[in-house]
């Protein structure tokens, strides 16, 4: 098992990465205020891993409440969130009850938001079971739900007590979900770590085959980058916004196509290619660098072309992005591989040209 720390003063917490972590109750027990937990999961993950996590906890005397939600981005909404509150209230859960998110990004985001708001804040633990959630959404305390008008527009910054990334859970991950997670792994190389990008180019085949050592290294290195950024900018007032490379474009795609039609990582990959195209038009990225980005996404079986929503539709949906300030759409753009910038200082015509190129 490898461990790294998210440094946030008295709210710091560890990320454990390794194999067979779900059954190791001793990793969780020190973070429980009382011997009661509510495990939130979904209909896909529950048959695979719920008992593997719950049984060792029960064996130590922990009372376990099981909350099983429908699976999918389409359910990341107020109605599903209320199912968590309903279960907590029916079981008379107190402020010392710990919520455990067992699943992918949707489960992690909703459980975290429920923890942030139930009784005005209860502790929670992240146990991500998808690559995307292990390398990105489980770390950093972003929680929330979607709204019909915008993705992740309702939420809170609320840090977990602990993150357990069990690599073994990736073995049951559908290939498409694996690719979606790799999009977020690639992101770290693009925004701040060119050596990691080079390593990913050399090891992508092994990563897609879930080679244990390569997968562990990819998860560890991604979490290391995320932890550094979060420690420096917890509430996204500066550097943390670079973690949204491709997301402003990608969220527009997810919203327009219907939540869940495009997986988050797929939309981020296509959105990253749009950001790369705009960066090239601004003279910040070479054609050769754009081709390297396209090649690595293709190696991960990710889309490199976004759907044609029309320029006006893109502009309307991108205007709902959380990074908008004073009505100006701020974008994460590339000034080379391994170097990114958050800016609203770009040629609007160049942006419209990029959006026109969407296919």
Beta strands, then each sheet from edge to edge (+ up, - down):
strand 1: 2-6
strand 2: 13-18
strand 3: 36-42
strand 4: 63-69
strand 5: 98-103
strand 6: 124-128
strand 7: 142-147
strand 8: 150-157
strand 9: 162-166
strand 10: 331-334
strand 11: 340-343
sheet 1: 1+ 2- 9-
sheet 2: 4+ 3+ 5+ 6+
sheet 3: 7+ 8-
sheet 4: 10+ 11-
end
